[in-house]
Amino acid sequence: MSYLAKNYNRKKISFKSGKGSYLFSTDGKKYLDMLSGIAVNSLGHAHPKLVKTIRNQSKKLWHVSNAFQIPEGEKLAKKLCQKTFADYIIFQNSGAEATEAAIKIARRYFYSIGKPNKTRILCIKNSFHGRTLATIFASGSKKMTEGFGHVSGFDHFIFGDHKSLKKKITKNTAAIMVETIMGEGGIKVIPDWCLKELRKLCDKKKILLILDEVQCGISRTGDFFAFEKSKVKPDIVPIAKGIGGGFPIGAVLMNKKVASGMTPGTHGSTFGGNPLAMAVGNTVMDIVSTKKFLNNVKKSSKYFFSNLNKLKQKYPNIIKDIRGRGLLIGIQLHTEQTKFIKKLMDNKLLTIRAAENVVRILPPLNVKKKEIDIALKIIDKVCSEIK
């Protein structure tokens, strides 16, 4: 009997250890992990540099209050700002916390300039921004919000419906918040031209642009941020997942303009920016932000996508589409996804679902070519068995 609440439909498998791109189950089986804790284990499992960092920092200091300066956090904030558009950072513990804080920052900015009625955030319907009360209503998913009352302040438009988007902007709109690449929503990429138009629209309407890069950021696309390819500069970007390489870290990046509203006492987090998390974040950042690392992600991605598209041609009745960018990959199926994912797992390959009948593939960013080949071989095998 489990004493855990039933809010997860867990698969009957558990793991005792992991190494690189592999997980080892309690019953002695070896699995190729192309899920990475849902884009979290950006450097795989038990990366030696991360293990060393945690061991060293754990002997010195785990936690102090944000009532004091935390040098490790100052160091990571500086690295993030120097690498990106941002001027200031607020550290959190998760993606949901980061997007929740992004909403607060946008509202607070307009309050601080004498426009307290500008509180509404415009989002894509059936997107995903987290599981707090505010973020489930930001996501606009009936399935997620059912039974949780109502949180106001959010308007929605359909993905790709630009006319609807423009009509939904009112005098009370504070910001447009979108995932640069929709993860849970089906690995749907917002095109570069569209991001440019969003920036222009926000400038014209004097509202803020929030790009949620919790899943698609931190080098997953082969650029540090997915939006970089479009040359667009957002106002606010929430991040999490990959920046901790498996350790819980979230953050909100913002420009100087919007940061002006965040004065002492406007936001806080007991654990956000703790020394242990910050030490890990610094090590991850040093590895994943280098040009060599990013180029390797692009190289791995090109190889993966090329071969997945060959499988699409080979099995046109099974595979409908190959989606995504970098190592944020979606296989949209004609066939039923739950059965497909189970067959992959039976063949020791771990993946996860997304909306629109998509199988999500999120390998570690340092995945090896031979590991990609193993994954492709298993996908090929499963397709042939279903066919």
Secondary structure by P-SEA (a helix, b strand, c coil): cccccccccccccccccccccccccccccccccccccccccccccccaaaaaaaaaaaacccccccccccaaaaaaaaaaaaacccccccccccaaaaaaaaaaaaaaaaaaaccccccbbbbcccccccccaaaaaaaccccccccccccccbbbbcccaaaaaaaacccccccccccccccccccccccaaaaaaaaaaaaaacbbbbbbcccccccccccccccccccccccbbbbccccccccbbbbbbbccccccccccccccccccccaaaaaaaaaaaaccccaaaaaaaaaaaaaaaaaaaaaaaacccccccccccccbbbbbbcccaaaaaaaaaaacbbbbccccbbbbbbccccccaaaaaaaaaaaaaaaaaac
